[in-house]
């Protein structure tokens, strides 16, 4: 009999090529152990609330009132909820055409919230944002996938991706049939980036007949924790200008900064500061989310992307793609609005909001230092300081016998090590090979 359409041999080859280490073999083994009653600590994915981080009070109050809007008609609502949360819930419900159970009126997201995002971007960068070029999405990942799908036309199209990289990029590029073009970060230089290495990566890709069309930056870095400086970003933007590349700015960890040398600076701000002709020519798409920072609202799936210097015809086509999903989750859109427009000084909830958010960031900063110092106190382990994001990425030198045992088990050594770590301690990690590595 010929294979059925959904038999493995009949599947789309691009789907079969996909790998996603964050939820790969280790994650499946962790799930099995959990069913057997073993306590598992899942550090394999940035999932703060699952590891005990408490949600911020104010946004949860506002969304609770939006979800159960009948509470707003109760005369006792003011006994349970602060006045500013009540006012904000009414503010967001007035934007909808039927509460949270109705599609957003615009497939890009609620216009009022996109305006709030544009205002946030303007305050952050010193240059006004345009609500018409902002789309609210079901998490930043959806936006990333949408743009990779838009850019990749076939196997001959390449995307420059930092290595080590977030597996979202390698998996999605495989799914859409494109070619991942790695540019390697230098671990001995604190995961630094050398523009000469970028040029070499592009030259090697072109020698193989690949047209490089876009460059991804993850700032702060996942999984490296490296924060890009203004000088780094200027070099990257100059390079994209010379090579005619779209710049995809994954900036979802912009609230997660633990070093004191410099604050987060967006690619968009640096681009605008550089002035014409570059500021008018570089095509940039920037991504942000409520999943990271001190919010950690991964399960809410709220994100946005903003486009800079993208032609209107292309914007219209991206709108068509967004329209096929009608709209992103409306509750998630409200979370985005609350992230970019939190309580202000003088608001009833302001002091509690600041206290909670500062407490979470200080805890993350403290743990970043504990992890780095802890790794570096071990034999045969080195780890760069985690400047930002939510991960430490140590280099662990395995003894020859361990590498031999891994080969006998048919596993790459770091996966073998992580499986042994999981079974011995219940700590679920990700092998470094899942993020891509330099040879050796």
C-alpha positions as CSV (number, residue, x, y, z in Angstrom):
1,X,0.0,0.0,0.0
2,X,1.2,3.5,-0.7
3,X,1.8,5.7,2.4
4,X,-1.1,7.8,3.7
5,X,-0.7,11.6,3.5
6,X,0.1,11.9,7.2
7,X,2.5,8.9,7.5
8,X,6.0,10.1,8.3
9,X,7.4,9.3,4.9
10,X,4.8,11.5,3.3
11,X,5.3,14.6,5.4
12,X,6.7,17.9,4.2
13,X,10.5,17.5,4.2
14,X,10.9,20.9,5.8
15,X,8.9,19.8,8.8
16,X,11.0,16.7,9.2
17,X,14.2,18.8,9.2
18,X,13.0,20.9,12.1
19,X,14.8,20.6,15.4
20,X,13.9,22.5,18.6
21,X,16.3,21.7,21.4
22,X,14.4,23.7,24.1
23,X,11.6,21.1,23.9
24,X,13.5,18.2,22.5
25,X,14.7,14.9,23.8
26,X,15.6,16.3,27.2
27,X,12.2,17.9,27.7
28,X,10.5,14.6,26.7
29,X,12.6,12.7,29.2
30,X,11.9,15.3,31.9
31,X,8.1,14.8,31.2
32,X,8.5,11.0,31.7
33,X,10.3,11.5,35.0
34,X,7.7,13.9,36.2
35,X,5.0,11.3,35.5
36,X,7.0,8.9,37.6
37,X,6.8,11.3,40.5
38,X,10.3,12.9,40.3
39,X,10.5,16.6,41.0
40,X,11.7,18.4,37.9
41,X,13.1,22.0,37.8
42,X,12.6,23.2,34.3
43,X,15.4,25.6,33.3
44,X,15.2,24.6,29.7
45,X,13.0,27.5,28.7
46,X,12.5,31.0,30.0
47,X,9.3,30.4,32.0
48,X,9.6,32.6,35.2
49,X,6.2,32.0,36.7
50,X,6.7,28.2,36.5
51,X,9.8,28.7,38.6
52,X,8.0,30.7,41.3
53,X,8.1,34.3,40.1
54,X,5.0,36.0,41.3
55,X,2.9,37.9,38.7
56,X,2.8,41.7,39.0
57,X,-0.4,42.7,40.8
58,X,-1.7,45.6,38.8
59,X,-1.8,44.1,35.3
60,X,-3.5,41.0,36.7
61,X,-6.1,43.1,38.4
62,X,-6.9,45.1,35.2
63,X,-7.1,41.9,33.1
64,X,-9.3,40.2,35.7
65,X,-11.7,43.1,35.6
66,X,-11.7,43.0,31.8
67,X,-12.4,39.3,31.7
68,X,-15.1,39.5,34.3
69,X,-16.5,42.9,33.3
70,X,-19.7,42.3,35.2
71,X,-17.7,43.1,38.4
72,X,-17.4,46.7,37.2
73,X,-21.2,47.0,37.7
74,X,-20.9,45.7,41.3
75,X,-21.1,48.5,43.9
76,X,-18.5,46.7,46.0
77,X,-15.9,46.5,43.2
78,X,-13.9,49.4,44.9
79,X,-13.4,47.3,48.0
80,X,-11.5,44.6,46.1
81,X,-9.8,46.6,43.3
82,X,-7.9,49.9,43.4
83,X,-9.4,52.8,41.6
84,X,-6.6,53.0,38.9
85,X,-7.1,49.3,38.0
86,X,-10.9,49.9,37.7
87,X,-10.3,53.0,35.5
88,X,-7.7,51.2,33.3
89,X,-10.1,48.2,32.8
90,X,-12.8,50.6,31.7
91,X,-10.3,52.3,29.4
92,X,-9.4,49.0,27.6
93,X,-13.0,47.7,27.5
94,X,-14.0,50.9,25.7
95,X,-11.5,50.0,22.9
96,X,-13.2,46.6,22.2
97,X,-16.3,45.9,20.3
98,X,-17.7,43.3,22.7
99,X,-15.2,42.7,25.5
100,X,-12.4,40.2,25.5
101,X,-14.6,37.5,23.8
102,X,-14.7,39.5,20.5
103,X,-12.0,39.8,17.9
104,X,-10.0,43.0,17.9
105,X,-11.5,45.6,15.6
106,X,-8.2,45.7,13.6
107,X,-6.1,42.6,12.7
108,X,-3.0,44.6,13.6
109,X,-4.4,44.8,17.2
110,X,-6.5,47.4,19.1
111,X,-5.7,50.9,17.7
112,X,-5.6,52.4,21.2
113,X,-3.0,49.9,22.4
114,X,-0.9,50.3,19.3
115,X,-1.0,54.0,20.1
116,X,0.3,53.3,23.6
117,X,3.1,51.1,22.2
118,X,4.1,53.9,19.8
119,X,4.2,56.4,22.7
120,X,6.4,53.9,24.7
121,X,8.8,53.6,21.7
122,X,8.9,57.4,21.4
123,X,9.8,57.8,25.1
124,X,12.4,55.0,25.0
125,X,14.1,56.1,21.8
126,X,13.5,59.8,21.6
127,X,11.8,59.4,18.2
128,X,8.1,59.0,17.7
129,X,6.6,55.6,16.9
130,X,3.9,55.1,14.3
131,X,0.9,53.0,15.4
132,X,0.2,52.1,11.8
133,X,3.5,50.2,11.6
134,X,3.0,48.3,14.9
135,X,1.3,44.9,14.9
136,X,0.3,43.1,18.1
137,X,0.9,39.4,18.0
138,X,0.5,36.2,20.0
139,X,3.9,36.5,21.5
140,X,7.1,37.7,19.8
141,X,7.7,34.3,18.3
142,X,4.7,34.6,16.0
143,X,6.0,37.9,14.6
144,X,9.5,36.5,14.1
145,X,8.0,33.5,12.2
146,X,5.8,35.8,10.1
147,X,8.8,37.9,8.9
148,X,11.0,34.9,8.2
149,X,8.2,33.4,6.1
150,X,7.9,36.8,4.3
151,X,11.6,37.0,3.6
152,X,12.5,33.4,2.7
153,X,11.6,32.5,-0.9
154,X,13.4,29.2,-1.1
155,X,16.6,27.3,-0.2
156,X,18.7,29.9,-1.9
157,X,17.7,32.6,0.6
158,X,19.9,32.9,3.7
159,X,19.3,34.5,7.1
160,X,22.4,35.5,9.2
161,X,21.8,34.2,12.7
162,X,24.1,34.6,15.7
163,X,25.6,31.3,17.0
164,X,24.9,30.3,19.7
165,X,21.3,31.2,18.8
166,X,17.8,30.9,20.1
167,X,16.5,27.6,18.5
168,X,13.4,29.4,17.3
169,X,15.5,30.7,14.4
170,X,17.1,27.5,13.2
171,X,13.7,25.7,13.5
172,X,11.7,28.3,11.6
173,X,14.3,28.8,8.9
174,X,14.2,25.0,8.3
175,X,10.4,25.0,8.3
176,X,10.2,27.7,5.6
177,X,12.9,26.0,3.5
178,X,15.6,28.7,3.8
179,X,19.3,28.5,4.8
180,X,20.7,29.5,8.1
181,X,23.9,31.4,7.7
182,X,25.7,31.4,11.0
183,X,27.9,34.2,12.4
184,X,29.8,32.9,15.4
185,X,30.0,34.9,18.6
186,X,33.4,34.7,20.3
187,X,33.1,33.2,23.8
188,X,36.6,34.3,24.9
189,X,35.6,37.9,24.1
190,X,32.5,37.7,26.3
191,X,30.4,36.5,23.3
192,X,31.5,39.5,21.2
193,X,30.8,40.1,17.6
194,X,33.4,40.9,14.9
195,X,32.2,42.5,11.7
196,X,35.0,40.8,9.8
197,X,33.4,37.5,10.8
198,X,30.1,38.7,9.5
199,X,31.7,39.5,6.1
200,X,33.3,36.1,6.0
201,X,30.0,34.4,6.8
202,X,28.3,36.3,3.9
203,X,31.1,35.5,1.5
204,X,31.0,31.8,2.3
205,X,27.2,31.8,1.8
206,X,27.5,33.5,-1.5
207,X,30.2,31.0,-2.6
208,X,27.5,28.3,-2.1
209,X,24.9,30.2,-4.2
210,X,23.0,31.6,-1.2
211,X,21.6,35.1,-1.3
212,X,21.8,36.5,2.2
213,X,18.6,38.6,2.8
214,X,18.4,39.4,6.5
215,X,20.4,39.5,9.7
216,X,19.1,38.6,13.1
217,X,20.4,40.2,16.4
218,X,19.2,39.0,19.8
219,X,19.9,41.8,22.3
220,X,20.3,41.0,25.1
221,X,21.5,37.7,23.9
222,X,19.7,34.3,24.2
223,X,21.5,32.1,25.3
224,X,24.7,34.1,25.8
225,X,23.4,37.0,28.0
226,X,25.5,39.4,26.0
227,X,24.3,43.0,25.8
228,X,25.1,44.9,22.6
229,X,26.7,48.4,23.0
230,X,25.9,51.4,20.9
231,X,29.2,50.9,19.1
232,X,28.3,47.3,18.3
233,X,24.9,48.3,17.0
234,X,26.4,51.0,14.8
235,X,28.8,48.5,13.2
236,X,25.9,46.1,12.6
237,X,23.7,48.7,11.0
238,X,26.6,49.9,8.7
239,X,27.2,46.3,7.7
240,X,23.4,45.8,6.9
241,X,23.5,49.0,4.9
242,X,26.6,47.9,2.9
243,X,25.1,44.4,2.3
244,X,21.5,45.5,1.7
245,X,20.1,43.3,4.5
246,X,16.9,43.6,6.5
247,X,17.8,43.8,10.2
248,X,15.6,41.7,12.6
249,X,16.0,43.1,16.1
250,X,14.9,40.5,18.7
251,X,14.8,42.7,21.8
252,X,12.5,40.7,24.0
253,X,14.9,40.8,27.0
254,X,15.3,44.6,27.0
255,X,14.1,44.9,30.6
256,X,16.6,42.2,31.7
257,X,19.8,44.1,32.2
258,X,22.2,43.1,35.1
259,X,25.5,44.9,34.3
260,X,26.0,48.6,35.1
261,X,28.2,49.7,32.1
262,X,25.3,50.7,29.9
263,X,21.5,50.5,29.8
264,X,19.6,48.8,27.0
265,X,19.7,50.8,23.7
266,X,17.4,49.7,20.9
267,X,18.6,49.2,17.3
268,X,15.9,51.7,16.2
269,X,17.3,54.5,18.4
270,X,20.8,53.9,17.1
271,X,19.5,53.8,13.5
272,X,17.6,57.1,13.9
273,X,20.7,58.7,15.7
274,X,22.8,57.8,12.7
275,X,20.7,60.1,10.4
276,X,20.2,60.0,6.6
277,X,20.9,58.3,4.4
278,X,21.2,55.2,6.6
279,X,18.3,56.1,8.9
280,X,16.0,56.3,5.8
281,X,17.3,53.2,4.0
282,X,17.8,50.4,6.5
283,X,14.8,48.1,6.8
284,X,14.3,47.2,10.4
285,X,11.8,45.0,12.2
286,X,11.9,45.1,16.1
287,X,10.2,42.6,18.4
288,X,9.1,42.8,22.1
289,X,6.9,40.7,24.4
290,X,5.3,40.5,27.9
291,X,7.0,37.0,28.4
292,X,10.3,38.3,29.6
293,X,11.6,41.2,31.8
294,X,10.0,41.5,35.3
295,X,6.6,40.5,33.7
296,X,7.4,36.9,32.8
297,X,3.8,36.5,31.4
298,X,4.8,33.7,29.0
299,X,1.5,32.0,29.0
300,X,-0.4,35.1,28.1
301,X,1.3,35.1,24.6
302,X,1.4,38.9,24.1
303,X,4.0,40.5,21.8
304,X,4.4,43.1,19.1
305,X,6.6,44.0,16.2
306,X,7.4,47.5,14.8
307,X,8.5,48.1,11.2
308,X,10.9,50.9,10.1
309,X,11.5,51.8,6.5
310,X,9.2,49.0,5.2
311,X,7.4,49.9,1.9
312,X,3.6,50.4,2.3
313,X,2.9,47.6,-0.3
314,X,4.7,45.2,1.9
315,X,3.0,46.5,5.1
316,X,-0.3,45.9,3.3
317,X,0.6,42.3,2.5
318,X,1.7,41.6,6.1
319,X,-1.7,43.0,7.2
320,X,-3.3,40.4,4.9
321,X,-1.4,37.6,6.6
322,X,-2.4,39.0,10.0
323,X,-6.0,39.1,8.9
324,X,-6.1,35.4,8.3
325,X,-5.9,35.0,12.1
326,X,-8.5,37.8,12.6
327,X,-6.5,39.2,15.6
328,X,-4.2,38.3,18.4
329,X,-5.6,37.2,21.8
330,X,-7.3,40.4,23.1
331,X,-6.3,39.8,26.8
332,X,-2.7,39.5,25.6
333,X,-3.0,42.8,23.8
334,X,-4.2,44.4,27.0
335,X,-1.1,43.0,28.8
336,X,1.0,44.7,26.1
337,X,-0.8,47.9,26.8
338,X,-0.1,47.6,30.5
339,X,3.6,46.8,29.9
340,X,4.2,49.9,27.8
341,X,1.9,52.1,29.9
342,X,2.3,51.0,33.6
343,X,1.1,53.0,36.6
344,X,2.6,56.5,36.9
345,X,3.7,58.5,39.9
346,X,0.7,59.5,41.9
347,X,-1.4,56.5,40.8
348,X,-2.8,54.4,43.6
349,X,-0.9,51.3,42.4
350,X,2.4,53.0,41.5
351,X,4.4,52.3,44.6
352,X,3.4,48.6,44.7
353,X,4.2,48.2,41.0
354,X,7.6,49.7,41.4
355,X,8.3,47.7,44.5
356,X,7.3,44.4,42.8
357,X,9.1,45.1,39.5
358,X,12.3,46.3,41.2
359,X,12.2,43.2,43.5
360,X,12.0,40.8,40.6
361,X,14.8,42.5,38.7
362,X,17.1,42.6,41.7
363,X,16.4,38.9,42.3
364,X,17.3,38.2,38.7
365,X,20.5,40.3,38.9
366,X,21.5,38.5,42.2
367,X,20.9,35.1,40.6
368,X,22.8,36.0,37.5
369,X,25.8,36.7,39.7
370,X,25.3,33.5,41.8
371,X,25.1,31.4,38.7
372,X,28.2,32.9,37.1
373,X,30.3,32.8,40.3
374,X,29.1,29.3,41.0
375,X,30.1,27.9,37.6
376,X,33.4,29.6,37.7
377,X,34.2,28.1,41.1
378,X,33.9,24.6,39.5
379,X,36.8,22.6,38.0
380,X,36.7,22.4,34.2
381,X,33.8,24.9,33.9
382,X,34.0,28.6,32.7
383,X,31.1,31.0,32.3
384,X,30.9,34.6,31.0
385,X,28.9,36.9,33.2
386,X,25.2,37.1,32.3
387,X,24.8,40.8,31.4
388,X,21.2,40.4,30.4
389,X,18.4,38.0,29.4
390,X,17.6,35.0,31.7
391,X,20.2,32.4,31.0
392,X,23.8,31.4,31.8
393,X,25.7,29.5,29.2
394,X,28.7,27.7,30.7
395,X,31.4,25.8,28.9
396,X,31.9,22.4,30.6
397,X,35.0,20.3,29.7
398,X,33.9,16.6,29.8
399,X,36.5,14.0,30.5
400,X,37.5,11.6,27.6
401,X,35.7,8.6,29.2
402,X,32.4,10.6,29.4
403,X,32.7,11.5,25.7
404,X,33.4,7.8,24.9
405,X,30.4,6.7,27.0
406,X,28.2,9.3,25.1
407,X,29.4,7.9,21.7
408,X,28.6,4.3,22.9
409,X,25.1,5.5,23.8
410,X,24.7,7.1,20.4
411,X,24.4,10.6,21.9
412,X,26.4,13.8,21.4
413,X,28.4,14.4,24.6
414,X,26.6,17.5,25.9
415,X,23.1,15.9,25.4
416,X,24.4,12.8,27.2
417,X,25.7,15.0,30.1
418,X,22.4,16.9,30.3
419,X,20.4,13.6,30.4
420,X,22.6,12.3,33.3
421,X,22.2,15.7,35.1
422,X,18.4,15.5,34.7
423,X,18.2,12.0,36.0
424,X,20.6,12.7,39.0
425,X,19.2,16.0,40.0
426,X,15.8,16.7,38.3
427,X,17.3,19.8,36.7
428,X,16.2,20.1,33.1
429,X,18.6,22.1,30.9
430,X,19.4,22.4,27.2
431,X,22.6,21.0,25.6
432,X,24.8,23.8,24.1
433,X,24.7,21.9,20.7
434,X,21.0,22.8,20.5
435,X,22.0,26.4,20.1
436,X,24.7,25.8,17.5
437,X,28.4,25.8,18.3
438,X,31.7,26.5,16.6
439,X,33.4,23.3,15.4
440,X,35.0,21.5,18.4
